[in-house]
Amino acid sequence: MPILEKDEEIKEILEKSKTVAVVGISDDPSRPSYFVSEVVKSYGFKMYFVNPKYEGKEILGEKVYKSILDIPDEIDIVDVFRRPADVVFTAEEALKKGFKTFWFQPGTYNPQVAQKLNQLGYNGVIDRCMKVECQRFLKR
């Protein structure tokens, strides 16, 4: 996974992507997964939320899925809000489903997962908040 670190690389990924799977969504507006998703959605991305705890419910007007594998669309970005140890399972599901970029939100980075995805040729973003990067690079 080429780790995307340069601003122009991050900007290009955001401009070319249309769908985002948020893994670890919460229905609590004070949680980062909620307020980050709210802002990212405002930039026009089609959002898919994944959290077995909320399966079948709606958060921010979008259905919540049990698994990445249940999402009925192609995924451009897998945006992760999970503990680093839990990211292994998230990556396994994402690889089965297919995606273009694996986005490790701050505090979610797992070096073993990043190395495996790198060896398989996937893009990765590490320790950057998708909300902040959208606000920096995209226009509404």
C-alpha positions as CSV (number, residue, x, y, z in Angstrom):
1,M,0.0,0.0,0.0
2,P,1.6,3.2,-1.0
3,I,1.2,5.3,2.1
4,L,-0.2,8.6,0.9
5,E,1.6,11.4,2.8
6,K,1.8,14.3,0.4
7,D,-1.0,16.8,0.3
8,E,-1.5,16.4,-3.4
9,E,-1.9,12.6,-3.0
10,I,-4.6,13.0,-0.3
11,K,-6.4,15.7,-2.4
12,E,-6.4,13.5,-5.5
13,I,-7.8,10.5,-3.5
14,L,-10.6,12.6,-2.1
15,E,-11.4,14.2,-5.4
16,K,-11.6,10.8,-7.2
17,S,-13.5,8.9,-4.5
18,K,-17.3,8.8,-4.4
19,T,-18.1,6.1,-1.7
20,V,-16.9,5.8,1.9
21,A,-17.5,2.9,4.2
22,V,-17.2,4.1,7.8
23,V,-16.3,1.1,10.0
24,G,-17.1,1.7,13.7
25,I,-19.8,4.3,13.3
26,S,-21.5,5.4,16.5
27,D,-25.0,7.0,17.0
28,D,-23.4,9.3,19.7
29,P,-22.9,12.8,18.2
30,S,-19.9,13.4,20.6
31,R,-18.0,10.4,19.1
32,P,-15.5,11.1,16.3
33,S,-17.0,8.5,14.0
34,Y,-20.3,10.4,14.1
35,F,-19.1,14.0,13.7
36,V,-16.4,13.1,11.2
37,S,-18.9,11.2,9.1
38,E,-21.4,14.1,9.3
39,V,-18.8,16.5,7.8
40,V,-17.5,14.0,5.2
41,K,-21.1,13.3,4.0
42,S,-21.6,17.1,3.6
43,Y,-19.0,17.0,0.8
44,G,-21.2,14.7,-1.3
45,F,-19.7,11.3,-0.6
46,K,-22.1,8.3,-0.6
47,M,-21.7,7.0,2.9
48,Y,-22.0,3.4,4.1
49,F,-21.9,2.8,7.8
50,V,-20.7,-0.5,9.4
51,N,-21.3,-1.5,13.0
52,P,-23.0,-4.7,14.1
53,K,-24.3,-3.0,17.2
54,Y,-26.5,-0.7,15.1
55,E,-27.3,-3.1,12.2
56,G,-30.5,-2.1,10.4
57,K,-30.8,1.3,12.2
58,E,-30.1,4.6,10.6
59,I,-27.4,7.1,11.5
60,L,-27.2,10.4,9.7
61,G,-30.0,9.2,7.4
62,E,-28.0,6.2,6.3
63,K,-28.6,2.5,6.9
64,V,-26.1,0.8,9.2
65,Y,-24.7,-2.6,8.0
66,K,-23.4,-5.5,10.1
67,S,-20.4,-6.0,7.8
68,I,-18.4,-4.4,5.0
69,L,-19.4,-7.4,3.0
70,D,-23.1,-6.4,3.2
71,I,-22.6,-3.0,1.5
72,P,-24.3,-3.2,-1.9
73,D,-21.9,-0.9,-3.8
74,E,-18.2,-0.6,-4.6
75,I,-16.1,1.1,-1.9
76,D,-13.6,3.7,-2.7
77,I,-12.4,4.5,0.9
78,V,-12.7,2.3,4.0
79,D,-12.5,4.9,6.8
80,V,-11.6,3.1,10.1
81,F,-12.7,4.0,13.6
82,R,-11.6,0.8,15.4
83,R,-8.9,-0.1,17.9
84,P,-5.6,-1.0,16.2
85,A,-6.0,-4.7,17.2
86,D,-9.5,-4.8,15.7
87,V,-8.3,-3.3,12.4
88,V,-7.0,-6.8,11.3
89,F,-10.6,-8.1,11.0
90,T,-11.7,-4.9,9.2
91,A,-8.9,-5.2,6.7
92,E,-9.8,-8.9,6.1
93,E,-13.4,-8.0,5.3
94,A,-12.3,-5.1,3.2
95,L,-10.0,-7.3,1.1
96,K,-12.9,-9.7,0.4
97,K,-15.2,-6.9,-0.6
98,G,-12.7,-4.8,-2.5
99,F,-11.8,-1.1,-2.1
100,K,-9.3,1.5,-3.3
101,T,-8.0,3.3,-0.1
102,F,-7.7,2.2,3.5
103,W,-7.9,5.2,5.8
104,F,-6.5,4.8,9.3
105,Q,-8.1,7.6,11.3
106,P,-5.8,9.0,14.1
107,G,-5.4,6.3,16.8
108,T,-6.3,3.4,14.6
109,Y,-3.0,2.6,12.9
110,N,-2.0,-1.0,12.8
111,P,1.5,-1.5,11.2
112,Q,1.0,-5.1,10.4
113,V,-2.2,-4.4,8.5
114,A,-0.6,-1.5,6.7
115,Q,2.3,-3.7,5.7
116,K,0.1,-6.4,4.4
117,L,-2.1,-4.0,2.4
118,N,1.1,-2.3,1.1
119,Q,2.4,-5.7,-0.2
120,L,-1.0,-6.2,-2.0
121,G,-0.7,-2.7,-3.6
122,Y,-3.5,-0.8,-1.8
123,N,-3.4,2.9,-1.0
124,G,-3.3,3.9,2.6
125,V,-3.7,7.0,4.6
126,I,-2.3,7.0,8.2
127,D,-3.2,9.3,11.1
128,R,-5.0,11.9,9.2
129,C,-8.6,12.8,9.9
130,M,-10.8,12.5,6.8
131,K,-12.9,15.4,8.1
132,V,-9.9,17.7,8.3
133,E,-8.6,16.7,4.9
134,C,-12.0,17.2,3.3
135,Q,-12.1,20.7,4.8
136,R,-8.6,21.4,3.5
137,F,-9.0,20.2,0.0
138,L,-12.6,20.0,-1.2
139,K,-15.2,22.6,-2.0
140,R,-18.9,22.1,-1.0
